[in-house]
């Protein structure tokens, strides 16, 4: 959500004229402002963001960089294919629960075969 909001601002999809203050990468105050404004629903934009990322991108644009999986924002520690496979099969989002990091490292270069195997078993 934070990444999409800043990128949408930088690309001109949202502007400071709509009640959105200047948002910048690496600026802790910008990030805290976004979070606080979403929680408090300080204006129409932040109320839209409070619904979910997919909805906000459908209203303001930027679907191409609204990273989500099945309507849920991708975790900040997304660990590769194992995360996506675990999410698909209902495993919890933690990389520790789905062994995402271990699987990515163990089968590096072999994941295509694993994905094909999973596809064949469905």
C-alpha positions as CSV (number, residue, x, y, z in Angstrom):
1,X,0.0,0.0,0.0
2,X,2.8,2.4,0.9
3,X,4.8,1.7,-2.2
4,X,1.8,2.0,-4.5
5,X,0.8,5.4,-2.9
6,X,4.2,6.9,-3.3
7,X,4.6,5.6,-6.8
8,X,1.1,6.8,-7.8
9,X,2.0,10.3,-6.4
10,X,5.4,10.3,-8.3
11,X,3.7,9.3,-11.6
12,X,1.0,12.0,-11.2
13,X,-2.0,9.7,-10.7
14,X,-2.7,11.5,-7.4
15,X,-1.7,15.0,-6.5
16,X,-1.3,17.3,-3.6
17,X,-4.4,19.3,-4.8
18,X,-6.6,16.3,-3.7
19,X,-5.5,16.6,-0.1
20,X,-2.4,14.4,-0.5
21,X,0.8,15.9,0.8
22,X,4.1,15.5,-0.8
23,X,5.2,11.9,-0.7
24,X,8.7,10.7,-1.1
25,X,10.7,7.5,-1.1
26,X,12.8,7.0,2.0
27,X,11.0,9.8,3.9
28,X,9.8,8.3,7.2
29,X,7.5,11.2,7.8
30,X,5.8,10.5,4.5
31,X,5.2,6.9,5.3
32,X,3.9,7.7,8.8
33,X,1.6,10.3,7.3
34,X,0.2,7.8,4.8
35,X,-0.5,5.2,7.6
36,X,-2.0,7.8,9.9
37,X,-4.2,9.2,7.2
38,X,-5.5,5.8,6.1
39,X,-6.4,4.9,9.7
40,X,-8.1,8.2,10.3
41,X,-9.6,8.4,6.8
42,X,-8.7,12.1,6.6
43,X,-10.1,12.6,3.1
44,X,-11.7,10.7,0.2
45,X,-8.3,9.5,-1.1
46,X,-7.2,7.9,2.2
47,X,-10.7,6.5,2.7
48,X,-10.3,4.8,-0.7
49,X,-6.9,3.4,0.4
50,X,-8.4,2.1,3.6
51,X,-10.6,-0.3,1.5
52,X,-7.7,-2.2,-0.2
53,X,-5.0,-1.8,-2.8
54,X,-6.9,-3.4,-5.7
55,X,-9.8,-1.0,-5.1
56,X,-7.6,2.1,-4.9
57,X,-5.8,1.2,-8.1
58,X,-9.1,0.7,-9.9
59,X,-10.2,4.2,-8.9
60,X,-6.9,6.1,-9.4
61,X,-5.0,3.9,-11.9
62,X,-1.7,2.3,-11.4
63,X,-2.9,-1.3,-11.6
64,X,0.4,-2.3,-13.2
65,X,2.4,-1.5,-10.1
66,X,-0.3,-2.4,-7.5
67,X,1.4,-5.5,-6.3
68,X,-1.2,-7.9,-4.9
69,X,-2.0,-11.6,-5.0
70,X,-5.6,-12.7,-4.9
71,X,-6.6,-9.2,-3.6
72,X,-4.0,-9.1,-0.8
73,X,-1.0,-6.9,-0.9
74,X,2.3,-8.9,-1.2
75,X,4.3,-9.0,2.0
76,X,7.3,-6.8,2.2
77,X,9.5,-9.9,2.7
78,X,8.2,-11.7,-0.4
79,X,10.7,-14.5,-0.9
80,X,10.1,-15.7,-4.4
81,X,8.1,-18.5,-6.0
82,X,7.6,-20.4,-2.7
83,X,5.7,-17.5,-1.3
84,X,3.3,-17.5,-4.3
85,X,2.9,-21.3,-4.2
86,X,2.3,-21.3,-0.4
87,X,-0.2,-18.5,-0.8
88,X,-2.0,-20.4,-3.6
89,X,-2.3,-23.5,-1.4
90,X,-3.4,-21.7,1.7
91,X,-0.2,-21.7,3.7
92,X,0.3,-18.8,6.1
93,X,2.1,-15.8,4.7
94,X,5.2,-16.1,6.8
95,X,8.2,-17.4,4.9
96,X,9.0,-19.5,8.0
97,X,5.7,-21.3,7.8
98,X,5.9,-22.2,4.2
99,X,9.7,-22.7,4.2
100,X,9.7,-20.1,1.3
101,X,13.3,-19.0,1.7
102,X,14.6,-22.6,2.1
103,X,12.7,-23.8,-1.0
104,X,13.9,-20.9,-3.1
105,X,17.5,-21.5,-2.1
106,X,17.4,-25.3,-2.4
107,X,15.7,-25.5,-5.8
108,X,17.2,-22.4,-7.4
109,X,17.1,-23.0,-11.1
110,X,14.9,-26.0,-10.6
111,X,11.7,-24.2,-9.7
112,X,10.2,-24.5,-13.2
113,X,10.1,-28.3,-12.8
114,X,8.5,-27.8,-9.4
115,X,5.8,-25.5,-10.8
116,X,5.1,-27.9,-13.7
117,X,4.8,-30.7,-11.2
118,X,2.3,-28.7,-9.2
119,X,0.3,-27.8,-12.3
120,X,0.1,-31.4,-13.4
121,X,-1.2,-32.6,-10.0
122,X,-4.1,-30.2,-10.1
